[in-house]
Amino acid sequence: MVAKPAASDESNIDLFKGKTFAFFGAFSYWPSYHPGAPSTVAQMKGGILKHDVDHELDYLVIGDKREEGKKEAIKEAERLRAESEGTVASGKRKAKPATGKPFPTILDESAFREMVRANLTGKTFCLFGGFDCCGGGFDESLLRSMVENVGGIVVNTLDEKLDYAVFGPRKSDGKIAAHNKAKKLAASGIRLRILDEEGFLELVRTDHDTTSGDDDMNFATFISRLHGTVDQGKLGRALKMLKQEAFKLYVRKDDEHVVGVVRSQTNTSKVYASWLTPEGKYGCCTPDLDECMGLQGNICKHLLVLMVGLTGAGEMEARQAYDWLKAAQGKRPRANGALIADTFIQYKGAEVGEIDWRPTETIPEDYYAF
């Protein structure tokens, strides 16, 4: 049983003070703005580190990566919980009475990240420069959505009241002068922090939807969270493709995979079949089974166009799409000739009217806000 994260608040030390924490498994993702590893941060906030899983442990924190003893720690925590709450009778076995003893709460790494995430409610951001996550340009609406989604406010004034000055890596008018002014303000000892694009994306990334609950995820949160998960340059190019033109995505989706045909951006006569499974297996190739050059060890822009397009059109739940894409991180693409061949056969049949396969259509205007 994995607990839901507590509300994030940098000043709420009651979440940590005097509480005991045990960590098993390295984290797959940990924001660089934290002053140390997860266990270090817990300790700095007043937590007490332990190595044993027993009745005196408050939180068992489980990272995504493998580690010796991780499975055993989870089993022991679950046993302590069952012992505390009492076991249910089964067959000839008699139910054991509840002991009522305390037991550790299990937190996965996303729950712990939320527990220590910076509280940005009411914090002000001023944005300068072109950003790779916007396809190279400055798309204020996308960045504004990211800030507002975590409770922040985008302003246009760079002064001593500002909390964060954010500078993209691309050139823009006034960027150098603004950066020099920000450095002077920061050097004067005020609270202003200067962030580059990577630091900004890390800061506003959340692991749980702050607007619609843990189980739901709105489209703005989906896009924002992808920037901490997939290659931001590829995501920027995928969003740029969706803004520039309408796509007819021929898609087949079930519980085992989603596969769809996406037209090339540079050659309209060329198409790719991209596919993804809940376990994070994925691939993308042409009708000749030539692998997409954009894969290079991780998912390509065609697969991102497919997944973002389906989610934006309401054909796939944002939570599901994000979970599937997240599962693909760290994995290399795979070949699935049978799936690709079957997909292209159906696609060709749909093109000539032999098969009734209605595509999901994307509208560029739907992506102007992102």
C-alpha positions as CSV (number, residue, x, y, z in Angstrom):
1,M,0.0,0.0,0.0
2,V,1.6,3.3,-1.1
3,A,0.4,6.4,0.7
4,K,-0.8,9.6,-1.1
5,P,1.7,12.5,-0.6
6,A,1.1,15.1,2.0
7,A,0.6,18.7,1.0
8,S,4.0,20.3,0.1
9,D,5.1,23.2,2.3
10,E,8.7,24.2,2.9
11,S,7.8,25.7,6.2
12,N,5.8,22.7,7.5
13,I,8.5,20.9,9.5
14,D,6.0,18.8,11.3
15,L,6.0,16.4,8.3
16,F,9.7,15.6,9.2
17,K,10.6,16.7,12.7
18,G,11.2,13.6,14.8
19,K,9.9,11.3,12.2
20,T,11.9,8.2,11.2
21,F,12.7,7.4,7.5
22,A,14.3,4.4,5.8
23,F,15.3,4.6,2.1
24,F,15.6,1.6,-0.2
25,G,16.3,1.8,-3.9
26,A,17.9,4.8,-5.7
27,F,15.6,7.4,-7.2
28,S,15.2,7.5,-11.0
29,Y,14.6,11.2,-10.9
30,W,15.6,13.8,-8.2
31,P,15.5,17.6,-8.8
32,S,18.9,19.2,-8.7
33,Y,17.6,22.2,-6.7
34,H,17.6,20.0,-3.6
35,P,20.7,20.5,-1.5
36,G,21.4,16.8,-1.3
37,A,20.1,13.2,-1.8
38,P,16.6,12.3,-0.7
39,S,17.8,10.9,2.6
40,T,19.9,14.0,3.2
41,V,17.0,16.3,2.6
42,A,14.8,14.3,5.0
43,Q,17.5,14.6,7.6
44,M,18.0,18.4,7.0
45,K,14.2,18.9,7.5
46,G,14.4,17.2,10.9
47,G,13.9,13.6,10.0
48,I,15.8,10.7,11.6
49,L,17.3,8.1,9.4
50,K,17.0,4.3,10.1
51,H,18.0,1.2,8.4
52,D,15.6,-1.3,10.0
53,V,12.0,-1.8,9.1
54,D,10.2,-2.2,12.4
55,H,7.4,-0.7,14.5
56,E,9.5,2.4,15.2
57,L,9.8,3.4,11.6
58,D,7.4,6.1,10.3
59,Y,8.2,6.1,6.6
60,L,9.6,3.5,4.3
61,V,10.7,5.4,1.1
62,I,11.1,3.2,-2.0
63,G,13.0,4.4,-5.1
64,D,12.3,3.1,-8.5
65,K,15.7,1.6,-9.1
66,R,16.7,-1.9,-7.9
67,E,18.6,-2.4,-4.7
68,E,19.4,-5.4,-2.5
69,G,16.9,-5.7,0.3
70,K,14.3,-3.5,-1.3
71,K,11.7,-6.2,-1.8
72,E,12.3,-7.6,1.6
73,A,11.8,-4.2,3.2
74,I,8.4,-3.8,1.4
75,K,7.3,-7.2,2.5
76,E,8.3,-6.5,6.1
77,A,6.4,-3.2,6.1
78,E,3.3,-4.9,4.7
79,R,3.6,-7.7,7.4
80,L,3.8,-5.1,10.1
81,R,0.7,-3.4,8.8
82,A,-1.2,-6.7,8.6
83,E,-0.1,-7.5,12.1
84,S,-1.2,-4.1,13.4
85,E,-4.6,-4.2,11.7
86,G,-5.2,-8.0,12.3
87,T,-5.4,-10.7,9.6
88,V,-8.6,-11.9,8.0
89,A,-9.6,-15.6,8.5
90,S,-9.0,-17.7,5.4
91,G,-10.1,-21.4,5.1
92,K,-9.0,-23.3,8.2
93,R,-6.8,-20.4,9.4
94,K,-8.2,-18.4,12.3
95,A,-8.1,-14.6,12.2
96,K,-5.4,-13.1,14.4
97,P,-6.4,-10.2,16.6
98,A,-5.1,-6.7,15.7
99,T,-2.1,-5.7,17.8
100,G,-2.6,-2.0,17.2
101,K,1.1,-1.4,17.1
102,P,2.4,1.4,14.8
103,F,3.7,0.4,11.3
104,P,5.6,2.3,8.6
105,T,3.9,4.1,5.8
106,I,5.3,3.2,2.4
107,L,6.1,6.1,0.1
108,D,7.1,5.6,-3.5
109,E,9.7,8.1,-4.9
110,S,7.0,10.4,-6.5
111,A,5.2,10.7,-3.2
112,F,8.4,11.6,-1.4
113,R,9.3,14.2,-4.2
114,E,5.9,15.8,-3.6
115,M,6.5,15.8,0.1
116,V,9.7,17.9,-0.2
117,R,8.7,19.9,-3.4
118,A,9.3,23.6,-3.2
119,N,6.1,25.5,-2.3
120,L,5.6,28.0,-5.2
121,T,2.2,29.3,-4.2
122,G,2.2,33.0,-4.8
123,K,5.7,33.1,-6.0
124,T,6.4,35.4,-9.0
125,F,8.2,34.5,-12.2
126,C,9.5,36.8,-15.0
127,L,10.5,35.0,-18.3
128,F,13.1,36.0,-20.9
129,G,14.5,34.4,-24.0
130,G,13.6,31.6,-26.3
131,F,13.0,28.2,-24.8
132,D,13.7,24.8,-26.3
133,C,10.6,23.3,-24.7
134,C,8.5,25.7,-26.9
135,G,10.1,24.5,-30.1
136,G,12.8,27.2,-29.9
137,G,10.6,30.2,-29.6
138,F,9.0,32.0,-26.7
139,D,5.6,30.6,-26.1
140,E,4.4,32.5,-23.0
141,S,1.1,30.6,-22.8
142,L,2.9,27.3,-22.3
143,L,5.3,28.6,-19.6
144,R,2.5,30.5,-17.9
145,S,0.4,27.3,-17.7
146,M,3.4,25.6,-16.0
147,V,3.8,28.3,-13.5
148,E,0.1,28.7,-12.7
149,N,-0.3,25.0,-12.4
150,V,1.9,25.0,-9.3
151,G,0.4,28.2,-7.8
152,G,2.9,30.7,-9.2
153,I,2.3,34.0,-10.9
154,V,3.9,35.2,-14.2
155,V,4.7,39.0,-14.1
156,N,6.4,41.4,-16.5
157,T,8.4,43.4,-14.1
158,L,12.0,42.6,-13.1
159,D,12.5,44.3,-9.7
160,E,13.4,43.6,-6.1
161,K,9.9,42.0,-5.4
162,L,10.5,39.2,-8.0
163,D,11.1,35.7,-6.8
164,Y,12.4,34.0,-10.0
165,A,14.0,35.3,-13.2
166,V,13.9,32.6,-15.8
167,F,16.2,32.8,-18.9
168,G,15.8,30.5,-21.9
169,P,18.9,29.4,-23.9
170,R,17.9,31.2,-27.1
171,K,18.5,34.8,-28.1
172,S,15.8,37.5,-27.7
173,D,15.6,41.2,-27.5
174,G,16.4,42.6,-24.1
175,K,17.6,39.3,-22.7
176,I,21.2,40.3,-22.0
177,A,20.2,43.6,-20.3
178,A,17.6,41.7,-18.2
179,H,20.1,39.1,-17.2
180,N,22.6,41.7,-16.1
181,K,19.9,43.5,-14.1
182,A,18.9,40.2,-12.5
183,K,22.5,39.4,-11.5
184,K,22.8,42.9,-9.8
185,L,19.5,42.4,-7.9
186,A,20.5,38.9,-6.8
187,A,24.0,40.2,-5.7
188,S,22.3,42.9,-3.6
189,G,21.0,40.2,-1.2
190,I,17.3,40.1,-2.1
191,R,15.4,36.9,-2.5
192,L,15.6,36.8,-6.3
193,R,16.8,33.5,-7.8
194,I,18.0,33.2,-11.4
195,L,17.1,30.0,-13.3
196,D,18.0,28.6,-16.7
197,E,15.4,26.5,-18.7
198,E,16.4,23.2,-17.1
199,G,16.2,24.6,-13.6
200,F,12.8,26.2,-14.3
201,L,11.4,22.9,-15.7
202,E,12.6,21.0,-12.6
203,L,11.2,23.6,-10.3
204,V,7.6,23.6,-11.7
205,R,7.5,19.9,-12.4
206,T,5.0,18.0,-10.2
207,D,4.4,14.3,-9.6
208,H,0.7,14.7,-8.7
209,D,-1.9,16.9,-10.3
210,T,-2.4,20.0,-8.1
211,T,-5.7,21.0,-9.8
212,S,-7.8,17.8,-10.1
213,G,-6.6,15.3,-7.6
214,D,-4.2,12.3,-7.6
215,D,-6.2,10.1,-9.9
216,D,-7.0,12.7,-12.6
217,M,-4.6,14.8,-14.7
218,N,-5.5,17.7,-16.8
219,F,-3.9,18.4,-20.2
220,A,-1.7,21.3,-18.9
221,T,-0.3,19.1,-16.1
222,F,0.3,16.3,-18.6
223,I,2.4,18.7,-20.8
224,S,4.2,20.2,-17.9
225,R,5.2,16.9,-16.4
226,L,6.4,15.5,-19.7
227,H,9.2,18.1,-19.6
228,G,10.7,16.4,-16.6
229,T,10.3,13.0,-18.2
230,V,11.0,13.0,-21.9
231,D,13.6,14.8,-24.0
232,Q,12.5,18.4,-23.9
233,G,13.9,19.2,-27.3
234,K,11.9,16.4,-28.9
235,L,8.7,17.4,-27.0
236,G,9.2,21.0,-28.2
237,R,9.5,19.8,-31.8
238,A,6.4,17.6,-31.4
239,L,4.3,20.5,-30.1
240,K,5.6,22.7,-32.9
241,M,4.4,20.1,-35.4
242,L,1.0,20.0,-33.8
243,K,0.7,23.8,-33.9
244,Q,1.7,24.1,-37.5
245,E,-0.7,21.7,-39.2
246,A,-3.5,19.3,-38.6
247,F,-2.8,15.6,-38.3
248,K,-4.9,12.6,-39.2
249,L,-3.7,10.0,-36.7
250,Y,-4.7,6.5,-37.7
251,V,-4.6,4.8,-34.3
252,R,-5.4,1.4,-32.8
253,K,-5.4,1.3,-29.0
254,D,-6.2,-1.4,-26.4
255,D,-4.9,-2.5,-23.0
256,E,-1.8,-4.0,-24.5
257,H,-0.5,-1.2,-26.8
258,V,-1.2,1.9,-28.7
259,V,0.0,2.1,-32.3
260,G,-0.6,4.8,-34.9
261,V,0.6,6.2,-38.2
262,V,2.2,9.6,-38.2
263,R,3.1,11.6,-41.3
264,S,6.7,12.9,-41.6
265,Q,7.2,16.6,-41.0
266,T,9.9,17.0,-43.7
267,N,8.4,14.6,-46.3
268,T,4.6,14.5,-46.5
269,S,4.7,11.3,-48.6
270,K,6.6,9.5,-45.8
271,V,4.9,8.0,-42.9
272,Y,5.9,6.3,-39.6
273,A,4.2,3.7,-37.4
274,S,4.9,4.5,-33.7
275,W,3.9,2.2,-30.9
276,L,4.0,2.0,-27.1
277,T,2.9,-0.5,-24.4
278,P,2.0,0.1,-20.7
279,E,5.4,-1.5,-19.8
280,G,7.3,1.1,-21.8
281,K,8.2,-1.0,-24.8
282,Y,8.2,1.2,-27.9
283,G,9.4,1.6,-31.4
284,C,8.9,3.7,-34.6
285,C,9.7,2.8,-38.2
286,T,8.8,3.2,-41.9
287,P,6.8,0.8,-44.0
288,D,10.2,-0.7,-45.1
289,L,10.8,-1.4,-41.4
290,D,13.6,1.2,-41.3
291,E,13.9,2.4,-37.7
292,C,13.2,6.1,-37.2
293,M,16.4,8.1,-37.0
294,G,14.9,10.2,-34.1
295,L,14.8,7.3,-31.7
296,Q,18.5,7.3,-30.7
297,G,18.0,5.4,-27.5
298,N,14.7,7.1,-26.5
299,I,11.3,7.9,-27.8
300,C,11.1,10.1,-31.0
301,K,8.9,13.1,-31.9
302,H,6.6,11.0,-34.0
303,L,5.6,8.9,-30.9
304,L,5.2,12.1,-28.9
305,V,3.0,13.6,-31.6
306,L,0.9,10.5,-31.4
307,M,0.6,10.4,-27.6
308,V,0.1,14.2,-27.2
309,G,-2.3,14.3,-30.1
310,L,-4.5,11.5,-28.7
311,T,-4.5,13.0,-25.3
312,G,-5.3,16.5,-26.6
313,A,-8.2,15.1,-28.6
314,G,-9.6,13.3,-25.5
315,E,-8.9,9.8,-27.1
316,M,-6.6,8.8,-24.3
317,E,-6.6,9.8,-20.6
318,A,-3.7,12.1,-19.7
319,R,-2.8,9.9,-16.6
320,Q,-2.6,6.8,-18.8
321,A,-0.6,8.5,-21.5
322,Y,1.9,9.9,-19.0
323,D,2.3,6.6,-17.2
324,W,3.0,4.7,-20.4
325,L,5.6,7.4,-21.6
326,K,7.2,7.4,-18.2
327,A,7.6,3.6,-18.3
328,A,9.6,4.0,-21.5
329,Q,12.3,6.1,-19.9
330,G,15.6,4.3,-19.7
331,K,14.6,1.7,-22.2
332,R,15.8,1.3,-25.7
333,P,13.5,0.9,-28.7
334,R,12.4,-2.5,-29.9
335,A,11.5,-4.1,-33.2
336,N,8.0,-5.4,-33.7
337,G,7.8,-6.3,-37.4
338,A,4.4,-8.1,-37.2
339,L,2.7,-5.2,-35.4
340,I,4.2,-2.6,-37.8
341,A,3.4,-4.7,-41.0
342,D,-0.2,-5.3,-39.8
343,T,-0.6,-1.5,-39.0
344,F,0.6,-0.4,-42.4
345,I,-1.6,-3.0,-44.3
346,Q,-4.7,-1.6,-42.5
347,Y,-3.5,2.0,-43.2
348,K,-3.1,1.3,-46.9
349,G,-6.6,-0.2,-46.9
350,A,-8.0,2.8,-45.2
351,E,-6.4,5.1,-47.7
352,V,-8.1,3.4,-50.6
353,G,-11.4,3.0,-48.8
354,E,-11.3,-0.7,-48.4
355,I,-11.2,-0.5,-44.6
356,D,-13.4,1.7,-42.4
357,W,-10.7,3.2,-40.2
358,R,-11.5,6.7,-39.1
359,P,-8.6,8.8,-37.9
360,T,-8.2,11.0,-34.9
361,E,-7.8,14.6,-36.2
362,T,-5.7,17.2,-34.4
363,I,-6.4,20.9,-34.7
364,P,-3.5,23.3,-34.5
365,E,-5.5,25.9,-32.5
366,D,-5.9,23.4,-29.7
367,Y,-2.1,23.6,-29.1
368,Y,-1.6,27.3,-29.2
369,A,-1.8,27.4,-25.4
370,F,1.1,24.9,-25.2
